[in-house]
Amino acid sequence: MVSVKRMVCLANSRKLSGRCVAGRELIDDQPAGWLRPVSDREHEEVSEYERQYEDGSDPRVRDIIDVPLLGARPKDHQKENWLLDPKYYWAKVGRAKWKDLEQLDEPTGPLWINDHHTYNGRNDKIPLTLAASLDRSLRLVHVDSLQLSVFAPGEAFGNSKRRVQARLSHGGVNYALWVTDPEYERRYLAQPDGEYDVGESFLTVSLGEPFQADCYKLVAAIIERPKRGGA
Protein backbone atom coordinates (compact mmCIF):
# COMPACT_ATOMS: atom_id res chain seq x y z
CA MET A 1 0.00 0.00 0.00
CA VAL A 2 1.34 3.41 -0.98
CA SER A 3 1.90 6.04 1.68
CA VAL A 4 3.01 9.60 0.97
CA LYS A 5 5.60 11.25 3.17
CA ARG A 6 6.59 14.90 3.02
CA MET A 7 10.24 15.83 3.37
CA VAL A 8 12.68 18.70 2.98
CA CYS A 9 15.16 17.49 0.37
CA LEU A 10 18.66 17.80 1.85
CA ALA A 11 20.56 15.68 -0.68
CA ASN A 12 20.33 14.66 -4.33
CA SER A 13 23.83 13.28 -4.62
CA ARG A 14 25.73 11.15 -7.08
CA LYS A 15 25.49 7.37 -6.57
CA LEU A 16 26.60 4.90 -9.25
CA SER A 17 24.35 5.47 -12.30
CA GLY A 18 21.66 7.23 -10.24
CA ARG A 19 21.27 9.37 -7.18
CA CYS A 20 20.97 9.14 -3.42
CA VAL A 21 18.07 11.38 -2.35
CA ALA A 22 17.44 12.12 1.32
CA GLY A 23 15.84 14.64 3.63
CA ARG A 24 14.10 15.33 6.89
CA GLU A 25 10.48 14.25 7.13
CA LEU A 26 7.89 16.90 7.99
CA ILE A 27 4.91 15.96 10.12
CA ASP A 28 2.38 18.78 10.61
CA ASP A 29 5.08 21.13 9.28
CA GLN A 30 7.46 20.09 12.08
CA PRO A 31 10.77 18.32 11.42
CA ALA A 32 10.87 14.62 12.25
CA GLY A 33 13.36 11.87 11.39
CA TRP A 34 15.47 11.37 8.31
CA LEU A 35 14.10 9.73 5.18
CA ARG A 36 16.02 8.20 2.27
CA PRO A 37 13.82 6.94 -0.63
CA VAL A 38 15.52 3.97 -2.30
CA SER A 39 14.89 1.78 -5.32
CA ASP A 40 14.57 -1.99 -5.43
CA ARG A 41 17.91 -2.39 -7.24
CA GLU A 42 20.93 -4.02 -5.59
CA HIS A 43 22.54 -0.75 -4.53
CA GLU A 44 19.23 1.12 -4.17
CA GLU A 45 20.23 4.16 -6.27
CA VAL A 46 17.30 6.27 -7.54
CA SER A 47 17.02 6.84 -11.30
CA GLU A 48 15.99 10.10 -12.95
CA TYR A 49 12.69 8.49 -13.97
CA GLU A 50 11.93 7.39 -10.41
CA ARG A 51 12.58 10.76 -8.76
CA GLN A 52 11.20 13.22 -11.32
CA TYR A 53 8.33 15.66 -10.93
CA GLU A 54 5.39 15.55 -13.34
CA ASP A 55 6.93 18.33 -15.45
CA GLY A 56 10.08 16.19 -15.85
CA SER A 57 12.28 18.34 -13.63
CA ASP A 58 14.60 16.97 -10.98
CA PRO A 59 14.23 17.59 -7.23
CA ARG A 60 16.60 20.19 -5.85
CA VAL A 61 18.11 20.53 -2.43
CA ARG A 62 15.72 22.56 -0.21
CA ASP A 63 12.63 21.50 -2.18
CA ILE A 64 9.75 20.34 0.01
CA ILE A 65 8.51 17.14 -1.62
CA ASP A 66 5.71 14.63 -1.26
CA VAL A 67 7.20 11.19 -1.98
CA PRO A 68 5.09 8.02 -2.60
CA LEU A 69 6.56 5.09 -0.65
CA LEU A 70 5.81 1.41 -0.22
CA GLY A 71 7.36 0.73 3.17
CA ALA A 72 10.40 0.91 5.41
CA ARG A 73 13.52 -0.76 3.99
CA PRO A 74 16.30 -0.36 6.62
CA LYS A 75 19.66 -1.76 5.56
CA ASP A 76 22.75 -2.16 7.75
CA HIS A 77 23.53 1.25 9.28
CA GLN A 78 21.15 3.03 6.86
CA LYS A 79 18.07 2.80 9.04
CA GLU A 80 16.35 5.70 7.22
CA ASN A 81 15.71 3.87 3.94
CA TRP A 82 12.18 3.59 2.51
CA LEU A 83 11.27 1.80 -0.71
CA LEU A 84 9.84 4.23 -3.27
CA ASP A 85 6.93 3.48 -5.59
CA PRO A 86 8.19 4.10 -9.15
CA LYS A 87 4.65 4.30 -10.60
CA TYR A 88 3.98 7.76 -9.17
CA TYR A 89 5.55 11.17 -9.67
CA TRP A 90 7.11 13.05 -6.78
CA ALA A 91 5.40 16.38 -6.05
CA LYS A 92 7.08 19.64 -5.10
CA VAL A 93 4.93 21.50 -2.57
CA GLY A 94 7.28 24.24 -1.39
CA ARG A 95 10.79 25.47 -0.89
CA ALA A 96 12.74 25.75 2.38
CA LYS A 97 14.67 28.93 3.15
CA TRP A 98 18.00 29.27 4.94
CA LYS A 99 16.27 30.13 8.21
CA ASP A 100 14.24 26.90 7.94
CA LEU A 101 17.47 24.90 7.86
CA GLU A 102 18.40 26.29 11.25
CA GLN A 103 15.52 24.26 12.71
CA LEU A 104 16.90 21.10 11.07
CA ASP A 105 20.50 21.50 12.25
CA GLU A 106 21.84 18.55 14.26
CA PRO A 107 23.36 19.02 17.73
CA THR A 108 27.09 19.66 17.83
CA GLY A 109 29.02 16.45 18.22
CA PRO A 110 31.23 14.03 16.31
CA LEU A 111 30.17 12.70 12.94
CA TRP A 112 29.56 9.22 14.29
CA ILE A 113 32.91 7.55 15.02
CA ASN A 114 36.25 9.27 14.38
CA ASP A 115 39.96 8.40 14.28
CA HIS A 116 39.76 6.25 11.14
CA HIS A 117 41.33 7.80 8.04
CA THR A 118 42.01 7.01 4.39
CA TYR A 119 45.26 8.05 2.71
CA ASN A 120 43.86 11.38 1.47
CA GLY A 121 41.06 11.82 4.00
CA ARG A 122 40.63 12.74 7.63
CA ASN A 123 38.11 11.05 9.93
CA ASP A 124 36.41 9.89 6.74
CA LYS A 125 35.70 6.20 7.26
CA ILE A 126 34.27 3.77 9.81
CA PRO A 127 35.00 0.04 9.98
CA LEU A 128 31.91 -2.03 9.28
CA THR A 129 32.30 -3.78 12.62
CA LEU A 130 31.69 -0.43 14.33
CA ALA A 131 29.16 0.99 11.85
CA ALA A 132 26.79 -1.88 12.59
CA SER A 133 25.97 -0.29 15.95
CA LEU A 134 24.91 3.08 14.50
CA ASP A 135 21.24 4.08 14.47
CA ARG A 136 21.38 6.49 11.53
CA SER A 137 23.50 7.43 8.55
CA LEU A 138 22.57 11.06 7.79
CA ARG A 139 23.44 14.35 9.48
CA LEU A 140 22.84 18.01 8.71
CA VAL A 141 25.58 20.15 10.23
CA HIS A 142 26.32 23.86 10.21
CA VAL A 143 29.88 25.06 9.64
CA ASP A 144 31.17 28.61 9.85
CA SER A 145 33.84 27.92 7.26
CA LEU A 146 34.16 25.37 4.46
CA GLN A 147 37.11 24.80 2.18
CA LEU A 148 36.94 22.76 -1.03
CA SER A 149 40.08 21.17 -2.44
CA VAL A 150 40.32 20.08 -6.07
CA PHE A 151 43.04 17.56 -6.93
CA ALA A 152 43.76 14.13 -8.42
CA PRO A 153 44.16 11.80 -5.42
CA GLY A 154 45.48 8.90 -7.53
CA GLU A 155 47.90 10.89 -9.68
CA ALA A 156 50.98 9.25 -8.13
CA PHE A 157 49.54 5.88 -9.20
CA GLY A 158 48.73 6.85 -12.79
CA ASN A 159 45.11 7.96 -12.24
CA SER A 160 44.68 11.57 -13.38
CA LYS A 161 40.97 11.88 -12.51
CA ARG A 162 40.29 14.80 -10.20
CA ARG A 163 37.92 14.94 -7.26
CA VAL A 164 36.47 17.54 -4.91
CA GLN A 165 37.12 17.21 -1.18
CA ALA A 166 35.45 19.16 1.63
CA ARG A 167 37.63 20.26 4.53
CA LEU A 168 35.79 21.40 7.63
CA SER A 169 35.80 21.51 11.40
CA HIS A 170 32.79 20.31 13.37
CA GLY A 171 32.57 19.90 17.12
CA GLY A 172 36.27 20.66 17.42
CA VAL A 173 37.24 17.84 15.04
CA ASN A 174 38.77 18.27 11.57
CA TYR A 175 37.37 16.32 8.63
CA ALA A 176 38.42 15.83 4.99
CA LEU A 177 35.52 14.16 3.14
CA TRP A 178 34.80 13.52 -0.53
CA VAL A 179 31.98 15.56 -2.09
CA THR A 180 29.19 13.77 -3.98
CA ASP A 181 26.99 16.84 -4.49
CA PRO A 182 26.86 16.90 -8.33
CA GLU A 183 26.29 20.65 -8.58
CA TYR A 184 29.40 21.45 -6.55
CA GLU A 185 31.43 18.75 -8.26
CA ARG A 186 30.67 20.27 -11.67
CA ARG A 187 31.31 23.81 -10.48
CA TYR A 188 34.69 23.12 -8.90
CA LEU A 189 35.99 20.52 -11.33
CA ALA A 190 35.68 23.31 -13.91
CA GLN A 191 38.29 25.23 -11.88
CA PRO A 192 42.06 24.61 -11.71
CA ASP A 193 43.44 22.40 -8.97
CA GLY A 194 43.64 24.29 -5.70
CA GLU A 195 41.92 25.33 -2.48
CA TYR A 196 38.67 27.31 -2.50
CA ASP A 197 36.98 29.02 0.44
CA VAL A 198 33.21 28.59 0.39
CA GLY A 199 32.32 30.12 3.75
CA GLU A 200 29.36 29.50 6.04
CA SER A 201 27.30 26.51 4.96
CA PHE A 202 25.02 23.68 5.94
CA LEU A 203 26.33 20.26 4.93
CA THR A 204 24.46 17.01 4.58
CA VAL A 205 26.87 14.24 5.54
CA SER A 206 25.92 10.70 4.57
CA LEU A 207 27.47 7.44 5.67
CA GLY A 208 27.62 5.44 2.46
CA GLU A 209 27.04 1.78 1.74
CA PRO A 210 29.67 -0.76 2.79
CA PHE A 211 32.75 -0.99 0.58
CA GLN A 212 35.12 -3.80 1.42
CA ALA A 213 35.65 -3.54 5.20
CA ASP A 214 34.54 0.09 5.71
CA CYS A 215 31.88 2.67 5.00
CA TYR A 216 32.71 6.26 4.14
CA LYS A 217 31.48 9.68 5.24
CA LEU A 218 30.48 11.73 2.20
CA VAL A 219 29.36 15.34 1.80
CA ALA A 220 26.14 14.68 -0.09
CA ALA A 221 25.00 18.32 -0.23
CA ILE A 222 26.47 21.78 0.31
CA ILE A 223 24.09 24.65 1.05
CA GLU A 224 25.86 28.00 1.14
CA ARG A 225 24.46 30.94 3.08
CA PRO A 226 22.67 33.06 0.47
CA LYS A 227 24.14 36.41 -0.43
CA ARG A 228 22.37 39.44 0.98
CA GLY A 229 18.85 39.56 -0.39
CA GLY A 230 18.79 35.86 -1.23
CA ALA A 231 16.43 33.29 0.31
Beta strands, then each sheet from edge to edge (+ up, - down):
strand 1: 3-15
strand 2: 18-27
strand 3: 30-38
strand 4: 63-72
strand 5: 81-84
strand 6: 91-95
strand 7: 125-127
strand 8: 138-143
strand 9: 147-151
strand 10: 163-170
strand 11: 173-179
strand 12: 194-197
strand 13: 201-207
strand 14: 214-224
sheet 1: 6+ 4- 1+ 2- 3+ 5+
sheet 2: 7+ 14- 11- 10+ 9- 12+
sheet 3: 7+ 14- 13+ 8-
end
